[in-house]
Amino acid sequence: MARSGALRVGVDIGGTFTDLAILDDVGIVAVGKTLTTSREPAAGVESVLRRTLAEQRLEPSEITSVVHGTTLITNALIERRGAKTALLTTDGFRDVLEMGREHRYELYDLGLELPRPLVPRHLRFGVRERILADGTVHTPLDVPTVKQLAAELAAAGIEAVAICFLHSHVDNQHELQTREIIEAAAPALRVAVSSEVNPEIREYERASTTVANVYVQHLAETYLADLRARLRRLGVPADPLIMLSSGGVAAVEVAARLPIRMLESGPAGGALGAIAFGRTGGRPDQLAFDMGGTTAKLCVVERDRPLISHSLEVDRVYRLRPGSGLPVRAPVIDMIEIGTGGGSIARVNALGLITTGPDSAGADPGPVSYRLGGEHCTVTDADAVLGYLDPERSLSGEVPLDVAAAAAAIKTQVADKLGIGVAEAAWGIHTTANESMANAARVHVIERGQDPGRLPLFVSGGNGPLHGPGVARALGSPVLVAPPAAGVLSALGMLSAPLSIDLVRSRHLPLEEVELDEAQELFGRLEREGAEVLTASGLAVPEITHERTVEMRFVGQGSEIEVPAPALGPEWRADLLANFQRQYARRFGTVAPGGVGTEVLTWRVSSRGPRPRARLRFDTAPPAGDALTGHRQAYFPATGYTRTACYDRYLLAPGTRLAGPALVQERESTLVVPPDAECTVTEDGSILVELGAGRLQ
């Protein structure tokens, strides 16, 4: 099949579905979606790619790049499927991993459950050594003890060792010496040192990050090797690039060395897709909302860039409660995870109220309507009963929906308990899910200094267009934007990501003591490291750009904020202080009074290659024909079941305007246009929904 240029493939493995998108130089060539094969994730990638290529009569040899995001690392940490790992710390500090910050994330819960460390206490060992905060060696490394520990750990069947000594971010000689000793005494052990994985201040977070990285490293290497082999067998000549949680991509070797940077790789693709469409549509500021089968995610986009955080938590004891998980220090797009997706289980709680999630039916067994063994009614089952989903088309394009089974489950598990009809119960599930997501999103947006009522809501994911109108109305958003192929937007967005690497080094200095030569030396070293990684991935040095930032705070504070670093020059300190004060005032509304000093803790460089040209639109004009495919009964609270027009999205030409109620269907998702709303198809294929002031959808 003749196409315009080489083919590029994006693949995103989610908790319920594996999504695929294929682009050429003109636009979207094909999309695909299949249920995730949780026990063998790479098999699902191979299956959906093979099927889509065959359906479109495309040759694997035409593929020049494959960009891949996955939940594998997150799931491995949650399910504790990593290597048997030991931890070596400075003598007296082996319990830092368990003591943490001694922060009670739920102050009044007397039965508070804390996150369980990846390394149990009997595998945490203190080593006599000590380097002070200024880099002075106070106590030399106890070499005989390290040699003895290496032999004993190997004999006990330990597979990996994390090393985290005090102040190793200042001077890492003892960590490197310990690694050399272990590798010589027990070559089979995999060793990670905190000064390379996360060279930042604060030993608890640094230890937790280093342990998590080495814990999943073998699993990541095995998976990536399997993925590479499967692509080779298909005839794909290119090695895959791996999506990072920061919004960039990296070569397989980099991702295998730092697998923790893949933790939120799938949601990062959705945010990048929102930014790509925002550029073409003139929306530099927006909310990117992605609702899949298991969870929903939302992030704030400012000036065509997502907000970035440098910490996240995994395996939370209470899924949505900050502080209840294992901390990981890694660059990640700052987004909130909401425990509501299409597979979220609906029930009536002890107060007689409908609740949804956070537990999910996932892909196996899935919602009741999938007829794969699911017994608990879900949000997707409610949407099917409400008539929003075509029983013959479904979300994945391959699983017909059993609406009668969904209605029976809702009747038994929700409607009968509340003494209401099945339709009212289904609507209750649907709107409860919307309100749950909107409430969490509102807090997240306001905490970042934005007003959700002035920002458009960009929706993606298999359930984003379906639930987006209700979430947008609850947030007060003026307009909703649904892109083409919204159900696989994460996979599409990955194809707009540049090669990148983020590097960090902590050096704690009062601002007035920072010398320009020292700042140049710190930034220069990080930039050289970044250029080395990216040139090894195939970029030329002139293609690489570097962005410098620092983390600062007022003297006496316990946390810091990230600040753009100005160009080095005579006024550098004054310019940096002004940047800090602006950022601080924007976030907190005030600045400390004069006379309070400032200090720099951490220095960061983000090294990136050029952004790929990616036209995220279908590369052919809609074929001539009537987009109206028929009508079906869909439920809206003001009118009950209403005869509602159904449209084939692939036949809607730019400039088309539709009045609600309407259902706009494509293979991977359905957009619900409420009765008092109107929508317009834009030049890039997106649909803008102008929401009325009626009842929540």
Secondary structure, DSSP 8 states (H G I E B T S, - for coil): ---SS-EEEEEEE-SSEEEEEEE-SSSEEEEEEEE--TTSHHHHHHHHHHHHHHHHT--GGGEEEEEEE-SHHHHHHHHT-S--EEEEEETT-TTHHHHTT---SSTT-TT------SS-GGGEEEES-EE-TTS-EEE---HHHHHHHHHHHHHTT--EEEEE-TTTTT--HHHHHHHHHHHHH-TTSEEEEHHHH---S-HHHHHHHHHHHHHHHHHHHHHHHHHHHHHHHHT--S-EEEE-TTS-EEEHHHHHH-GGGGTTHHHHHHHHHHHHHHHHHT-SSEEEEEE-SS-EEEEEEETTEE-EES-EEES-SSTT-TTSSEEE---EE-EEEES--TTEEEEE-TTS-EEEEEEE-TTTT--GGGTSS--S-BHHHHHHHTT-S-TTTTTTSS----HHHHHHHHIIIIIHHHT--HHHHHHHHHHHHHHHHHHHHHHHHHHTT--GGGS-EEEESSSHHHHHHHHHHHHT-SEEEE-TTGGGHHHHHHTT--BEEEEEEEEEEEGGG--HHHHHHHHHHHHHHHHHHHHHTT--GGG-EEEEEEEEEETT-S--EEEE---SSTTHHHHHHHHHHHHHHHHHS----TT--EEEEEEEEEEE--------SBSS---SS--EEEEEEEEETTTEEEEEEEEEGGG--TT-EEESSEEEE-SS-EEEE-TT-EEEE-TTS-EEEE--SSS--
